[in-house]
Amino acid sequence: MSDAVALPLPEPPESAVGGTPDAEPRLEAGGPLEWHVSGDWTLLALRGRYDEFRQRIAAAAAGPGQPLWDLRALNRLDTAGALTLWQGWGRKPPGRLLWLPEHVTLFAQFLQPAAAPRRQPGLGPSLARAGRNLAGFARHGVDLVALTGRLLLDLVRVLRHPSLIGWREISANIFRTGAQALPITALVGFLVGLTLSYLISRQLKTYGADIFVINILGLAVLRELGPLLAAIIVAGRSGSAMTAQIGVMRVTQELDALSVMGISHTVRLVLPKVVALAVSLPLVALWTSALMLVGGMAAAALQLGLDPLQFAKTLPRVVQPANLWLGWSKSVVFGGLIALLACHFGLRVKPNTESLGLGVTQSVVTAITLVIVVDAVFAVLFSDVGI
């Protein structure tokens, strides 16, 4: 094998070395009304000298007459150099200009006029804002209906093929939304029941109707306050977590990966969350109602001297079981609604952190608002049930 011979590397051309005469940006007068621009007008060549060249160009353009600008001798020109020339010309092309065809593309971005805002005649700012909010609400409604439809179709598919059911996801969501929510709901429920019973007892004591505190507290807690309070706490705690989880999957492109693999978002993500929360929220509501009654029992014993055993024996007689079933039924609807809204806003998150925070906020606010609206609808429709 012959020995290899090392050949010397060719010297770089002089125009490629920064600071050489060919690469130096130059602005030279070719006559009384003629200016030649040559050299490299790039970000690297003009660094630290933008103001100098901008002022020189402005002074030359502001002279008497209409000077001719010749750019044909430019070696290299990028956006930074084109912007320097454009600002020096007063943000408008000069009347006499000689340039190369490749320069047109760089200056074209500055030649495009800014689109003037379109003003709608007869619409004030408040009315226009209300229209935008109404249109946004309508889009959310359409997307939510579409998500519900896909969920129902996938539910039929899963029932036909039980192997597609994500039992682990359902079990994990039941643990997160149910078992882990018991401490906070117990504390809040006990304190609310204590406060409510204390206020009711003070009013009933004035009229000598102490025993009716059991009727009022039992009916209000088992039918309205227990399920509603549990739903609000779960919406703020678990609903926001669901939205954040799906939103992070959008930011990290995990949702796109599921789509590429042909895995349905509703089967893998939405359905387990809806089923889990619809199962766990009635149990959480029952736990919250029980702690509210315990708090009310304690307040009645302190304020009215009512025996806790008498409270516990009288409660089943004065509150019919239909109220308990009604509260449970509402909790199932609340759970499915909260999970559906959380998944809806999570799937609408864009791949940025600002959209993630906005989606979580909208999810919690919308879920709590709709829970209260649905509870009011239930109260009107079933006003004569269980009384």
C-alpha positions in Angstrom: 0.0 0.0 0.0 1.4 3.4 -1.0 2.0 6.1 1.6 -0.7 8.8 1.8 0.5 12.3 0.9 -1.0 15.2 2.9 -2.1 18.0 0.6 -2.2 21.5 1.9 -5.8 23.0 2.4 -6.7 25.8 0.1 -6.6 29.3 1.5 -10.1 30.7 2.1 -11.1 33.5 -0.3 -10.4 37.0 1.0 -14.1 38.0 0.7 -15.1 35.2 3.1 -13.0 36.5 6.0 -14.8 39.0 8.2 -13.3 42.4 8.3 -11.6 42.2 4.8 -12.2 45.0 2.3 -14.6 42.9 0.2 -16.7 42.0 3.2 -16.8 45.5 4.7 -20.2 47.2 4.3 -19.6 50.4 2.4 -21.8 53.4 1.4 -19.9 55.6 -1.2 -21.0 58.6 -3.2 -20.7 58.1 -6.9 -21.6 61.6 -7.7 -23.7 64.5 -6.4 -26.9 62.5 -6.6 -25.6 58.9 -6.7 -24.9 56.5 -3.9 -23.3 53.0 -4.3 -23.9 50.3 -1.6 -21.4 47.5 -1.7 -19.8 44.8 0.5 -21.6 42.5 2.9 -24.7 44.0 4.5 -25.4 41.2 6.9 -26.1 40.7 10.6 -22.5 39.7 11.2 -20.9 42.5 9.2 -23.2 45.3 10.6 -23.0 44.3 14.2 -22.6 47.3 16.4 -22.9 49.7 13.4 -26.6 49.8 12.7 -27.2 53.3 13.9 -24.1 54.6 12.1 -25.2 53.3 8.7 -28.8 54.2 9.3 -27.9 57.8 10.0 -25.6 58.0 7.0 -28.3 56.6 4.7 -30.9 59.0 6.2 -28.6 62.0 5.7 -28.0 61.0 2.1 -31.7 60.4 1.4 -32.6 63.8 3.0 -30.3 65.7 0.7 -31.5 68.0 -2.1 -32.9 66.3 -5.2 -33.7 62.6 -5.7 -30.5 60.5 -5.4 -29.9 57.3 -7.2 -29.3 54.2 -5.0 -27.3 51.5 -6.7 -27.3 48.1 -4.8 -25.9 46.0 -7.7 -22.4 45.8 -6.1 -23.6 44.1 -2.9 -21.9 40.8 -2.1 -24.4 39.6 0.4 -27.6 41.0 1.8 -29.8 39.6 4.5 -32.9 40.8 6.4 -30.8 42.9 8.9 -29.0 44.7 6.1 -32.3 45.2 4.2 -34.0 46.6 7.3 -31.1 49.0 7.9 -31.5 50.4 4.4 -35.2 50.5 4.7 -35.2 52.5 7.9 -32.6 54.8 6.6 -34.8 55.5 3.5 -37.6 56.5 5.9 -39.5 53.2 5.6 -40.3 53.7 1.9 -38.4 52.8 -1.3 -36.5 55.6 -3.0 -37.6 57.0 -6.3 -34.5 56.0 -8.1 -33.3 52.5 -7.2 -31.1 49.9 -9.0 -31.1 46.5 -7.4 -30.8 42.8 -8.3 -33.7 40.4 -8.6 -32.8 38.6 -5.5 -33.1 41.8 -3.5 -36.8 42.1 -4.3 -37.7 39.3 -2.0 -36.0 40.8 1.0 -37.6 44.2 0.6 -41.0 42.8 -0.3 -41.7 42.0 3.4 -41.4 45.7 4.1 -43.4 46.8 1.1 -46.6 45.0 2.3 -48.9 47.5 3.9 -50.3 46.7 7.3 -53.9 45.5 7.1 -56.2 48.1 8.5 -58.6 46.8 11.1 -62.0 46.2 9.8 -64.6 48.2 11.6 -68.1 46.9 11.7 -70.5 49.8 11.2 -73.1 50.2 13.9 -71.5 47.8 16.5 -70.1 49.2 19.6 -67.2 47.6 21.5 -69.5 46.1 24.1 -71.8 44.6 21.5 -68.9 43.3 19.5 -67.4 41.7 22.6 -70.7 40.1 23.5 -71.0 38.7 19.9 -67.5 37.2 20.1 -68.3 35.6 23.5 -71.6 34.2 22.1 -69.8 32.8 19.1 -67.1 31.2 21.4 -69.8 29.7 23.6 -71.6 28.3 20.5 -68.3 26.7 19.3 -67.8 25.1 22.8 -71.3 23.8 22.7 -70.9 22.2 19.2 -67.5 20.7 20.2 -69.0 19.3 23.4 -71.9 17.8 21.6 -69.5 16.2 19.1 -67.4 14.8 21.9 -70.5 13.4 23.6 -71.5 11.7 20.4 -68.1 10.1 19.9 -68.2 9.0 23.5 -71.6 7.3 23.0 -70.4 5.6 19.8 -67.2 4.4 21.5 -69.2 3.2 24.5 -71.3 1.0 22.2 -68.1 -0.3 20.6 -66.6 -1.1 24.0 -69.7 -2.9 25.2 -69.5 -5.1 22.1 -65.8 -5.7 22.6 -65.2 -5.8 26.4 -61.5 -6.4 25.9 -61.2 -2.7 25.0 -62.3 -1.6 28.4 -59.5 0.1 30.3 -60.1 -1.4 33.8 -56.8 -0.1 35.1 -57.5 3.5 34.0 -61.0 3.3 35.5 -59.7 1.9 38.8 -56.9 4.5 39.0 -59.3 7.4 38.3 -61.7 6.1 40.9 -58.9 6.1 43.4 -57.7 9.6 42.5 -61.2 11.2 42.3 -62.8 9.2 45.1 -60.6 7.8 47.8 -58.1 10.7 47.7 -60.9 13.3 47.9 -62.4 11.9 51.2 -60.3 13.9 53.6 -61.0 17.3 52.1 -64.7 16.6 51.6 -65.0 15.3 55.2 -63.5 18.5 56.6 -65.5 20.8 54.5 -68.7 18.8 54.9 -68.4 18.7 58.7 -67.7 22.5 59.0 -70.6 23.4 56.6 -73.0 21.1 58.5 -71.9 22.6 61.8 -72.4 26.2 60.6 -75.7 25.4 58.9 -77.2 23.6 61.9 -76.0 26.4 64.2 -77.8 29.1 62.2 -81.0 27.0 61.8 -81.0 26.2 65.5 -80.8 29.8 66.6 -83.9 30.7 64.5 -85.9 27.6 65.5 -85.1 28.2 69.2 -86.8 31.5 69.0 -90.1 29.9 68.1 -89.7 26.8 70.2 -89.5 24.5 67.2 -86.2 22.9 68.1 -87.1 19.4 66.8 -87.6 20.6 63.3 -83.9 21.2 62.8 -83.7 17.5 61.9 -86.3 17.9 59.2 -84.6 20.9 57.6 -81.1 19.7 57.9 -81.7 16.2 56.7 -83.7 17.3 53.7 -81.3 20.0 52.7 -78.2 17.9 53.1 -79.3 14.6 51.6 -81.1 16.2 48.7 -79.2 19.4 47.8 -76.2 20.5 49.8 -74.4 17.2 50.0 -74.3 16.3 46.3 -73.8 19.9 45.3 -70.9 20.5 47.7 -69.2 17.3 46.8 -69.5 18.1 43.1 -68.0 21.6 43.5 -65.1 20.3 45.5 -64.4 17.5 43.0 -64.8 19.9 40.1 -62.1 22.1 41.5 -59.9 19.3 42.6 -60.2 16.4 40.2 -61.7 18.2 37.1 -58.7 20.6 37.0 -56.3 17.6 37.3 -58.0 15.8 34.4 -57.8 18.9 32.2 -54.1 19.5 33.1 -53.3 15.8 32.4 -54.8 15.9 28.9 -53.4 19.3 28.3 -49.8 18.2 29.1 -50.3 15.3 26.8 -51.1 17.8 24.1 -48.1 19.9 24.9 -45.8 16.9 24.9 -47.4 15.5 21.7 -48.6 12.3 23.3 -52.1 12.8 21.9 -50.6 13.0 18.4 -48.7 9.8 19.1 -52.0 8.1 20.1 -53.6 9.3 16.9 -50.6 8.0 14.9 -51.0 4.6 16.5 -54.7 4.5 15.8 -55.8 4.7 19.4 -59.0 6.6 20.1 -58.7 9.5 22.5 -62.2 8.9 23.8 -61.7 5.2 24.4 -58.3 5.6 26.1 -58.7 8.9 27.9 -62.3 10.3 28.0 -64.3 7.1 28.7 -62.4 5.9 31.7 -62.5 9.3 33.3 -66.3 9.8 32.7 -67.1 6.3 34.0 -64.8 6.6 37.0 -66.2 10.0 38.2 -69.8 8.9 37.6 -69.1 6.0 39.9 -67.0 7.7 42.6 -68.9 11.0 42.9 -72.1 9.5 44.4 -70.0 7.7 47.0 -68.1 11.0 47.8 -71.5 12.8 48.0 -72.8 10.2 50.4 -69.7 10.6 52.5 -69.9 14.4 52.5 -73.6 14.3 53.4 -72.9 11.9 56.3 -70.2 14.3 57.7 -72.5 17.3 57.2 -75.1 15.5 59.3 -72.5 14.7 61.9 -71.6 18.4 62.1 -75.2 19.4 62.3 -75.8 16.8 65.0 -72.9 18.3 67.0 -74.2 21.8 66.6 -77.7 20.8 67.6 -76.4 19.1 70.7 -74.5 22.2 71.7 -77.1 24.8 70.7 -80.3 23.1 71.5 -79.2 20.3 73.8 -80.6 17.7 71.4 -79.5 14.2 72.1 -77.4 12.7 69.2 -79.2 9.4 69.5 -82.6 11.1 69.1 -81.2 12.9 66.1 -80.1 9.7 64.5 -83.4 7.9 65.2 -85.6 10.7 64.1 -83.8 11.4 60.8 -85.0 8.2 58.9 -88.6 9.0 59.8 -88.7 12.6 58.7 -86.6 12.3 55.5 -88.0 9.9 52.9 -85.6 7.6 51.0 -86.7 9.2 47.7 -84.6 12.3 48.7 -81.5 10.1 49.1 -82.0 8.4 45.7 -82.6 11.8 44.1 -79.3 13.1 45.6 -77.5 10.0 44.3 -79.0 10.4 40.8 -77.8 14.0 40.6 -74.3 12.9 41.7 -74.1 10.5 38.8 -75.0 13.2 36.4 -72.7 15.7 38.1 -69.7 13.3 37.9 -70.2 12.5 34.2 -70.7 16.2 33.4 -67.5 17.3 35.3 -65.4 14.6 33.7 -66.8 15.4 30.2 -66.1 19.1 30.5 -62.6 18.4 31.9 -61.7 16.2 28.9 -63.3 18.7 26.5 -61.2 21.6 27.7 -58.1 19.3 27.9 -58.5 18.3 24.3 -58.8 21.9 23.2 -55.5 22.9 24.8 -52.9 24.2 22.3 -49.3 23.1 22.6 -48.2 26.0 24.8 -48.2 26.7 28.6 -50.5 29.8 28.3 -53.2 27.8 26.7 -52.8 25.0 29.3 -53.4 27.4 32.2 -56.4 29.0 30.4 -57.9 25.6 29.7 -57.7 24.5 33.3 -59.3 27.8 34.5 -62.1 27.5 32.0 -62.7 23.9 32.9 -63.1 24.6 36.6 -65.3 27.7 36.2 -67.5 26.0 33.5 -67.9 22.8 35.5 -68.9 24.6 38.7 -71.3 26.9 36.9 -73.0 24.0 35.0 -73.2 21.9 38.1 -75.2 24.7 39.8 -77.4 25.2 36.8 -78.1 21.4 36.5 -78.9 21.3 40.2 -81.4 24.1 39.8 -83.0 22.2 37.0 -83.3 19.1 39.1 -84.8 21.1 42.0 -87.5 22.5 39.7 -88.3 19.2 37.9 -88.4 17.1 41.1 -89.8 19.7 43.5 -92.7 17.4 44.5 -90.6 14.2 44.9 -89.7 13.0 48.4 -91.7 15.5 50.3 
